[in-house]
Amino acid sequence: MKSAEATLDIFSRPVDSYSPDQPLAELGFAEQFVVWSLRVQWRVAEDGAEHSVLLQRAFDALELPGGAAMVAELAAALTRTVRRPLSIPCPHWRVLTSDEVRVLSFIAALQRPGASPRAAIDPSWHAAPCGASPIWAPAQRLALTLAAAGLTLGTASYSGVPFPEAMPRLLH
């Protein structure tokens, strides 16, 4: 278990910047897990299903039983809000897309005290006319839930041990 000072130190450091075509192997577990979860949910939604059993098992293994529903809610909000096809590849794709960079940056900003989530959200993701984004609430719930479980985005370079070059896998 980390000391309180170590935890505060992690939150005081700047969020790593993410970039399109960045290898997933350069990301920490929290980022890889968010990207993998979104990709799995995206495929499930394309097939007409609401939830993925694999995704639910992954969140259950992390003792986050409501996490799969939060990812589904975020994916649905993205689909409703963004007026163009989103670039969310299959779960085995080894690099980040520009849309995944936007999602990670926004969630990381939501987790950071003093960060500016409003500046991190893509301007095209705002709903007219009031400018409020339907993406905000599901992303915030997911960010808070992940943070409560110790999964903080933007801390990969501070962990000391790189995460293996593999997406999370669960046994069936």
Phi, psi and chi 1 to 4 in degrees:
 res  aa     phi    psi   chi1   chi2   chi3   chi4
   1 MET       -  139.4  178.4  165.6 -112.5      -
   2 LYS   -81.3  149.0  -66.8 -177.8  178.8  178.8
   3 SER   -74.1  163.6   70.3      -      -      -
   4 ALA   -62.6  -38.6      -      -      -      -
   5 GLU   -63.8  -41.2  -70.5  102.4   17.5      -
   6 ALA   -64.1  -40.3      -      -      -      -
   7 THR   -65.4  -44.6  -58.3      -      -      -
   8 LEU   -64.2  -35.8  -70.3  174.0      -      -
   9 ASP   -63.6  -41.3 -173.5   43.9      -      -
  10 ILE   -61.3  -44.1  -74.6  172.2      -      -
  11 PHE   -70.7  -21.9  -77.2  114.6      -      -
  12 SER   -85.5  -14.6   65.7      -      -      -
  13 ARG   -80.9  153.9  -65.0  178.5 -178.1  165.3
  14 PRO   -69.6  150.5   22.0  -28.5      -      -
  15 VAL   -68.5  134.4  174.0      -      -      -
  16 ASP   -59.0  145.1  -69.7  -12.6      -      -
  17 SER   -87.5  141.8   61.8      -      -      -
  18 TYR  -104.8  150.9  -50.9  110.7      -      -
  19 SER  -140.8  148.9   59.5      -      -      -
  20 PRO   -57.5  143.8  -23.4   33.0      -      -
  21 ASP    70.8    9.0  -63.1  -36.0      -      -
  22 GLN   -70.5  130.1 -179.4  177.9    4.2      -
  23 PRO   -62.7  137.9  -21.0   32.1      -      -
  24 LEU   -62.0  -26.9  -67.3  175.2      -      -
  25 ALA   -62.7  -19.7      -      -      -      -
  26 GLU   -82.7   -8.7  -67.2  178.3    6.9      -
  27 LEU   -94.5  157.9  -56.8  176.0      -      -
  28 GLY   -80.0  175.4      -      -      -      -
  29 PHE   -59.2  -42.6  175.9   77.1      -      -
  30 ALA   -58.8  -46.5      -      -      -      -
  31 GLU   -64.9  -46.1  -71.7   91.3  -10.0      -
  32 GLN   -60.3  -40.4  -74.1 -168.9   24.0      -
  33 PHE   -66.2  -41.7 -172.4   73.0      -      -
  34 VAL   -63.4  -45.9  168.5      -      -      -
  35 VAL   -62.4  -47.7  168.9      -      -      -
  36 TRP   -59.8  -44.6  175.2   82.0      -      -
  37 SER   -61.0  -46.0  -61.2      -      -      -
  38 LEU   -63.3  -41.4 -172.2   58.4      -      -
  39 ARG   -64.9  -43.1  -71.5  175.9  178.8 -176.9
  40 VAL   -62.9  -46.6  168.1      -      -      -
  41 GLN   -62.1  -38.1  178.9   57.9   40.7      -
  42 TRP   -62.0  -42.0 -148.6 -102.2      -      -
  43 ARG   -67.5  -41.2  -67.6  -60.2  153.8  -95.8
  44 VAL   -62.7  -44.3  166.7      -      -      -
  45 ALA   -64.9  -37.5      -      -      -      -
  46 GLU   -63.2  -31.2  -78.6 -179.5  -10.8      -
  47 ASP   -83.5    0.4  -66.3  -22.0      -      -
  48 GLY    88.2    6.8      -      -      -      -
  49 ALA   -95.8  155.9      -      -      -      -
  50 GLU   -85.5  -41.8  -92.2 -172.5   53.4      -
  51 HIS  -133.2  157.3  -59.8  -74.7      -      -
  52 SER  -109.5  130.6  162.2      -      -      -
  53 VAL   -65.2  -40.6  172.6      -      -      -
  54 LEU   -60.8  -43.9  175.9   62.7      -      -
  55 LEU   -64.4  -41.8 -166.5   54.4      -      -
  56 GLN   -62.3  -41.6 -174.8   58.9   54.7      -
  57 ARG   -63.2  -38.6  -73.6 -177.8 -176.5  162.8
  58 ALA   -62.9  -44.9      -      -      -      -
  59 PHE   -69.2  -35.5  -83.0   97.6      -      -
  60 ASP   -62.4  -39.3  -72.0  -14.1      -      -
  61 ALA   -64.1  -28.6      -      -      -      -
  62 LEU   -92.2    7.7  -66.2  173.4      -      -
  63 GLU    58.5   43.1  -63.7 -178.5    5.7      -
  64 LEU  -126.9   69.7  -61.9  170.1      -      -
  65 PRO   -59.8  -26.4   18.1  -26.7      -      -
  66 GLY   -92.2    0.4      -      -      -      -
  67 GLY   -61.7  -40.8      -      -      -      -
  68 ALA   -63.4  -39.2      -      -      -      -
  69 ALA   -66.3  -35.6      -      -      -      -
  70 MET   -66.7  -40.9  -70.7  179.4 -152.0      -
  71 VAL   -65.3  -40.4  170.8      -      -      -
  72 ALA   -62.3  -40.9      -      -      -      -
  73 GLU   -65.7  -41.0 -174.7 -178.8   -2.3      -
  74 LEU   -65.2  -44.7  176.1   58.5      -      -
  75 ALA   -61.3  -41.8      -      -      -      -
  76 ALA   -64.3  -40.4      -      -      -      -
  77 ALA   -65.2  -39.9      -      -      -      -
  78 LEU   -62.4  -44.2  -74.6  164.9      -      -
  79 THR   -61.5  -42.3  -58.7      -      -      -
  80 ARG   -71.1  -32.2  -74.2 -171.1  -44.3  -87.7
  81 THR   -90.4  -45.9  -53.6      -      -      -
  82 VAL   -78.7  126.4 -179.3      -      -      -
  83 ARG   -85.5    7.6  -56.5  -93.4 -174.7 -122.0
  84 ARG  -131.4  162.6   61.5  174.6  173.1   72.4
  85 PRO   -64.0  131.9  -16.6   26.5      -      -
  86 LEU   -82.9  148.5  -74.3  165.8      -      -
  87 SER   -93.5   86.1  175.0      -      -      -
  88 ILE  -123.9  101.6  -51.0  -70.6      -      -
  89 PRO   -78.8 -175.6   30.1  -32.8      -      -
  90 CYS   -67.2  159.4   78.8      -      -      -
  91 PRO   -61.0  -16.2  -26.4   35.7      -      -
  92 HIS   -91.4   -5.4  -56.9  -67.3      -      -
  93 TRP   -62.0  135.2 -163.4 -105.7      -      -
  94 ARG   -96.5    1.3  -66.5  -72.9 -179.9 -163.0
  95 VAL  -132.7  161.2  -64.4      -      -      -
  96 LEU   -80.0  146.3  -71.9  174.7      -      -
  97 THR   -96.4  168.0   67.8      -      -      -
  98 SER   -63.2  -36.1   57.0      -      -      -
  99 ASP   -69.0  -37.2  -72.8  -38.8      -      -
 100 GLU   -66.8  -35.7  -69.1  169.5  -29.3      -
 101 VAL   -60.7  -42.8  166.7      -      -      -
 102 ARG   -62.6  -43.6  -71.0  177.4 -176.7   98.5
 103 VAL   -65.6  -48.0  171.1      -      -      -
 104 LEU   -60.9  -43.5  -74.9  176.7      -      -
 105 SER   -62.2  -40.7  -64.0      -      -      -
 106 PHE   -67.8  -47.1 -175.7   52.7      -      -
 107 ILE   -63.3  -41.8  -67.7  173.2      -      -
 108 ALA   -61.3  -41.8      -      -      -      -
 109 ALA   -65.4  -34.8      -      -      -      -
 110 LEU   -67.0  -28.1  -72.7  167.2      -      -
 111 GLN   -83.5  -16.5  -72.9 -174.4  -33.8      -
 112 ARG   -96.5  120.9  -65.6  -92.4  180.0 -140.8
 113 PRO   -62.6  134.6  -17.9   28.0      -      -
 114 GLY    84.2   -7.0      -      -      -      -
 115 ALA   -77.6  169.5      -      -      -      -
 116 SER  -115.6   86.0  176.8      -      -      -
 117 PRO   -59.5  -34.6  -18.9   27.4      -      -
 118 ARG   -61.1  -36.5 -165.8  168.8  -60.3  -79.5
 119 ALA   -76.0  -25.6      -      -      -      -
 120 ALA   -82.1  -22.8      -      -      -      -
 121 ILE   -76.9  138.1 -167.4  167.8      -      -
 122 ASP   -62.2  130.2 -171.4  -74.8      -      -
 123 PRO   -57.6  -29.5  -20.4   28.5      -      -
 124 SER   -74.6   -7.3   67.9      -      -      -
 125 TRP   -91.6    7.6  -67.2    2.3      -      -
 126 HIS   -88.0  141.1  -67.0  -79.2      -      -
 127 ALA   -89.5  135.6      -      -      -      -
 128 ALA   -80.6  156.8      -      -      -      -
 129 PRO   -93.7  -16.2   32.7  -33.3      -      -
 130 CYS   -81.3  -14.2   67.4      -      -      -
 131 GLY    87.3   -3.0      -      -      -      -
 132 ALA   -74.1  140.0      -      -      -      -
 133 SER  -101.9  129.3  177.3      -      -      -
 134 PRO   -66.4  -10.1  -10.0   17.1      -      -
 135 ILE   -79.5  -25.4  -63.5  165.2      -      -
 136 TRP   -57.5  -54.4 -168.5  -75.3      -      -
 137 ALA   -63.1  -49.2      -      -      -      -
 138 PRO   -65.8  -34.5   10.7  -17.4      -      -
 139 ALA   -67.1  -39.0      -      -      -      -
 140 GLN   -66.5  -42.7 -171.0  171.3   34.6      -
 141 ARG   -60.8  -44.0  -79.9 -169.4  -70.6  -83.4
 142 LEU   -64.6  -44.8 -179.1   60.9      -      -
 143 ALA   -59.6  -44.3      -      -      -      -
 144 LEU   -66.4  -42.0  -70.9  170.1      -      -
 145 THR   -63.9  -44.6  -60.7      -      -      -
 146 LEU   -63.0  -44.4  -68.5  169.9      -      -
 147 ALA   -62.7  -39.9      -      -      -      -
 148 ALA   -63.4  -27.1      -      -      -      -
 149 ALA   -90.7    3.8      -      -      -      -
 150 GLY    86.4   11.3      -      -      -      -
 151 LEU   -99.9   91.5  -63.5  174.3      -      -
 152 THR  -105.0  125.1  -54.2      -      -      -
 153 LEU   -75.9  147.6  -80.6   68.3      -      -
 154 GLY    88.6   10.4      -      -      -      -
 155 THR  -114.3   11.7   59.3      -      -      -
 156 ALA   -58.6  -40.9      -      -      -      -
 157 SER   -72.8   -8.5   60.6      -      -      -
 158 TYR  -102.5   -3.9  -50.0  116.5      -      -
 159 SER   -77.4  -22.9   66.2      -      -      -
 160 GLY    87.9  -30.8      -      -      -      -
 161 VAL  -123.3  119.6 -179.5      -      -      -
 162 PRO   -69.0  148.1   22.7  -28.9      -      -
 163 PHE   -77.6  140.9 -170.3   71.2      -      -
 164 PRO   -57.6  151.0  -12.9   19.7      -      -
 165 GLU   -76.2   74.4 -173.1  175.0  -21.1      -
 166 ALA  -163.2  144.4      -      -      -      -
 167 MET   -76.7  157.1  -63.2  -50.6  -69.4      -
 168 PRO   -58.1  136.3  -21.4   31.1      -      -
 169 ARG  -127.3  140.3  -61.2 -166.3 -171.5  -85.7
 170 LEU  -122.3  144.4  -62.9  175.2      -      -
 171 LEU   -77.5  144.5  -60.0  174.1      -      -
 172 HIS   -83.6      -  -62.8  -83.2      -      -
